[in-house]
């Protein structure tokens, strides 16, 4: 696997690729251009442990991007409910949820190389057989690799809020992508979103409410489910008076 670091390449380069450029980050992944991406690769340097985890454990727990439907049973070596997590960051929450729910499989998507390494290290240390990782753009993965009505749930925790109005077009959770996610849920499957940006929370609520395939499990925002651990970053924000908004919708 080639992981692009914060200098825009596998080791060196002029800087991170612009958000509108396609960036291949997995072995065999073709660069598929899209007009607008919801992320920019600002990855920084890998720690030695993260680099080692990618080298040693990605062949075990990683799945390369390919523009064809993924056989989830084959990927995990069993038949079980599968939850997709988009943007797992450093993997702290992913590992905690997977450890608490061994009967459920978790497929994580992340473009941040050091975060991938951090999660892989946690997965190995905790012997979590129910986690797999794809290092690629989530929109392309969901579009091409996830079959309709195949997911028990989707987690999108603290997506980039792109707070400047001129950047709102880069926000991940917009109507077309929400429709894709809804189509890939089984009947009764859930979409759980959390954000600490109030403006984005209300925008997400409006988009999810407008999606005919989904219904809200709460009047508006939901209480934080016990299944979503509080991260260190979130706890620090709470001490500073920052709010967090959870939304839990289900497929009709």
Number of C-alpha atoms within 10 A of each C-alpha: 15 17 23 27 23 24 18 20 17 12 12 11 13 9 13 18 18 13 16 15 15 17 23 20 25 20 14 12 17 14 11 12 13 12 8 14 19 20 20 16 19 17 18 15 15 18 12 10 13 20 18 16 22 26 15 15 15 21 12 14 21 21 20 17 22 17 16 12 14 16 13 21 13 9 17 18 11 11 13 17 17 22 23 23 21 23 25 25 22 19 21 17 19 23 22 17 16 21 18 10 13 14 13 17 26 29 25 26 24 21 27 25 26 27 21 29 26 22 26 30 23 19 24 16 9 13 11 18 17 23 26 23 22 22 27 21 22 23 18 16 19 20 17 15 18 23 17 16 15 18 27 23 24 26 21 18 19 20 21 17 20 17 13 8 8 8 11 14 14 19 19 23 23 16 15 11 15 20 18 15 25 27 19 22 28 18 17 14 22 25 27 20 22 21 22 20 18 14 11 20 21 16 14 22 20 14 16 25 15 14 15 11 18 24 18 19 13 11 6 16 19 17 12 16 11 7 11 16 14 13 11 11 8 17 13 12 14 13 9 9 9 13 13 19 20 20 24 24 26 22 23 15
